[in-house]
């Protein structure tokens, strides 16, 4: 019985660690993806400003996803 409780505790700690690490990486990943898409569009359209728009959109989408992950879910 004590071993089952310990296993549950270890498993819940691992789940929490995974969730918090996902939250920590979501914003930088979204910014990098926005930057890469913006650079690609700059290359294709021969502009020099779309990478900034990509970074801004990536940051906003990263924050939105982080808020969605942190907020409680309605079921």
DRENDO-1510 file (C-alpha; in Angstrom, 1 decimal, always signed):
<recs>
REC; n; res; u; v; w
REC; 1; UNK; +0.0; +0.0; +0.0 .
REC; 2; UNK; +2.8; +2.4; +0.9 .
REC; 3; UNK; +4.6; +1.6; -2.4 .
REC; 4; UNK; +1.5; +2.4; -4.4 .
REC; 5; UNK; +1.2; +5.8; -2.7 .
REC; 6; UNK; +4.9; +6.5; -3.4 .
REC; 7; UNK; +4.5; +5.5; -7.0 .
REC; 8; UNK; +1.5; +7.9; -7.4 .
REC; 9; UNK; +3.5; +10.7; -5.8 .
REC; 10; UNK; +6.5; +10.1; -8.2 .
REC; 11; UNK; +4.2; +9.9; -11.2 .
REC; 12; UNK; +2.3; +13.1; -10.3 .
REC; 13; UNK; +5.7; +14.9; -9.8 .
REC; 14; UNK; +6.8; +13.8; -13.2 .
REC; 15; UNK; +3.5; +15.0; -14.8 .
REC; 16; UNK; +3.9; +18.4; -13.1 .
REC; 17; UNK; +7.5; +18.7; -14.2 .
REC; 18; UNK; +6.5; +17.9; -17.8 .
REC; 19; UNK; +3.7; +20.4; -17.7 .
REC; 20; UNK; +5.9; +23.2; -16.3 .
REC; 21; UNK; +8.6; +22.5; -18.8 .
REC; 22; UNK; +6.1; +22.7; -21.6 .
REC; 23; UNK; +4.9; +26.0; -20.4 .
REC; 24; UNK; +8.5; +27.3; -20.2 .
REC; 25; UNK; +9.3; +26.3; -23.8 .
REC; 26; UNK; +6.1; +27.3; -25.5 .
REC; 27; UNK; +6.8; +31.0; -25.8 .
REC; 28; UNK; +10.4; +30.8; -27.1 .
REC; 29; UNK; +9.3; +28.0; -29.6 .
REC; 30; UNK; +6.4; +30.2; -30.9 .
REC; 31; UNK; +8.8; +33.2; -31.3 .
REC; 32; UNK; +11.3; +31.1; -33.2 .
REC; 33; UNK; +8.7; +29.7; -35.5 .
REC; 34; UNK; +7.3; +33.2; -36.2 .
REC; 35; UNK; +10.8; +34.4; -36.9 .
REC; 36; UNK; +11.5; +31.6; -39.4 .
REC; 37; UNK; +8.2; +32.1; -41.2 .
REC; 38; UNK; +8.8; +35.8; -41.3 .
REC; 39; UNK; +12.3; +35.4; -42.7 .
REC; 40; UNK; +11.0; +33.0; -45.3 .
REC; 41; UNK; +8.3; +35.4; -46.3 .
REC; 42; UNK; +10.8; +38.2; -46.4 .
REC; 43; UNK; +13.0; +36.1; -48.8 .
REC; 44; UNK; +10.0; +35.2; -51.1 .
REC; 45; UNK; +8.4; +38.7; -51.2 .
REC; 46; UNK; +11.7; +40.7; -51.2 .
REC; 47; UNK; +10.8; +42.7; -48.1 .
REC; 48; UNK; +12.8; +43.5; -44.9 .
REC; 49; UNK; +10.1; +43.8; -42.2 .
REC; 50; UNK; +7.9; +40.7; -42.2 .
REC; 51; UNK; +10.3; +38.9; -39.8 .
REC; 52; UNK; +9.3; +41.5; -37.1 .
REC; 53; UNK; +5.6; +40.8; -37.7 .
REC; 54; UNK; +6.4; +37.1; -37.5 .
REC; 55; UNK; +8.1; +37.5; -34.1 .
REC; 56; UNK; +5.2; +39.6; -32.8 .
REC; 57; UNK; +2.6; +37.1; -34.0 .
REC; 58; UNK; +4.6; +34.2; -32.6 .
REC; 59; UNK; +4.9; +35.9; -29.2 .
REC; 60; UNK; +1.2; +36.7; -29.0 .
REC; 61; UNK; +0.3; +33.1; -30.0 .
REC; 62; UNK; +2.8; +31.7; -27.5 .
REC; 63; UNK; +1.2; +33.7; -24.7 .
REC; 64; UNK; -2.3; +32.7; -25.8 .
REC; 65; UNK; -1.3; +29.1; -25.7 .
REC; 66; UNK; +0.4; +29.5; -22.3 .
REC; 67; UNK; -2.8; +31.0; -20.9 .
REC; 68; UNK; -4.9; +28.2; -22.4 .
REC; 69; UNK; -2.6; +25.6; -20.8 .
REC; 70; UNK; -2.6; +27.3; -17.3 .
REC; 71; UNK; -6.4; +28.1; -17.1 .
REC; 72; UNK; -8.7; +25.4; -15.8 .
REC; 73; UNK; -10.6; +23.4; -18.3 .
REC; 74; UNK; -14.4; +23.4; -18.5 .
REC; 75; UNK; -15.9; +20.0; -19.0 .
</recs>
